[in-house]
């Protein structure tokens, strides 16, 4: 430890500003623990700022890099929103109200295999509010239907995993959004800029190429029965044994009647409506000075919507929406499904660890800011990396980090404070181009982080999806890897590379969709249905 401290202190001052990130990244690689890596990285930053004095560093870490975050409305709202929405997800999952989605898809389908897979996709999209709860709920529900429908468990694990974290990452409201907004805010904070992170999140959505292309690939896989690599052998085997599977599935049914679908849909609708109406209703005049002119809610215009969502009403509105939706979910919770309060507390408990990761990421970002890492990165980027390669570089780095560490949140916490300042280093960019590059880089961080969730053998969603669907994690990784690599390759070449050249995000997505669809159509062959 003493030798390490000496090396940190004698290293050139400018380069030392990157040591906290490097230490955090190394520890996350070695221990697979995002919280430990982020905390130690923050500690190293405090030690550098204290010139190697451990006692002073400890005091400073608590007083200068931890306590101030609890004075921020945005950050307190991020913690509260994450915990409350975690409880909301627990209530929805335990209520059993969404089981009807799978049952309904099977009843209407002429092809049982496609019907089940379509139901899994639909349920995954409905459960956009939390990636982990999505994996657990969808996997547990669908695995009972899989044998009689001729769908392999590894195929279900792929569909579940590829939908859960992907849809949570691009959703306007989820247990991820508070963390994502916080990371964006801290990234700009390194540059000394106060921004509205929600606006930057919305702008980054078209540039989140990997997530969108992964969702498209799931649709293509269901439609064309595209089974590259090891997946083909699993699917062929389960189709041959489909009749035995039907008997096993019928014998394993619990007989529990699914809850009415409206008990799950209504709270979700209330959540979304409260969020959007809250942003518009409260945000439109939130920043108006006392005694100043106010704007009327009607008529609704694009300018008013932009103004309302760009206000500082976000912390209040997010908590309001989460509380209202949770109250509705508790009030319509069905009898015979256990305690609604216990389900809520269980969901809150599941989000405690992510909240600690969130706080540790704030601490790391604070020490990086104090060390001047933002200025250093801006200078290094502008001198060494062409701007057109920056989104692609960020995506590749994020994919490597997330795959090796298995943590999407840890990847965001490490990479976002590094990526945003890089854009500021390119002084020749006009304001419009700079905003587009900011959006592309933020989308690249999110895409790279989710890549690891899909194919890292140590990712929590990878493991949970495997267990929920009844397969070994190693088998899930082997069968999902070809899909993830295909989506990542198309996203890199058709999404992030053109984004760096100034191509709008939606146009890059369209190009990527055409490439991906053409490739799958070219590679697929007709597979007979069970009824054929």
ABEGO torsion letter per residue (X at the ends): XAAAAAAAAABBAAAAAAAAAAAAAAAAAAAGBAAAAAAAAAAAAAAAAAGGBAAAAAAAAAAAAAAAAAABAAAAAAAAAAAAAAAAAAAAAAAGAAAAAAAAAAAABABAAAAAAAAAAAAAAAAAABAAAAAAAAAAAAAAAAAAAGBBAAAAAAAAAAAAAAAAAABABBAAAAAAAAAAAAAAAAAGBBBBAAAAAAAAAAABAAAAAAAAAAAAAAAAGBBBEAAAAAAAAAAAAAAAAAAAAAAABAGBBBBBAAAAAAAAAAAAAAAAAAAAAAAAAAABBBGBBBBBAOBBBAAAAAAAAABAAAAAAAAAAAAAAAAAAAAABBBGAEBAAAAAAAAAAAAAAAAAAAAAAAAAAAAAAAAGAAAAAAAAAAAABBAAAAAAAAAAAAAAAAAAAGBAAAAAAAAAAAAAAAAAABAABBAAAAAAAAAAAAAAAAAAAAAAAAABAABAAAAAAAAAAGBBAAAAAAAAAAAAAAAAAAAAAAAAAAAAAGBBAAAAAAAAAAAAAAAAAAABBBBBBAAX
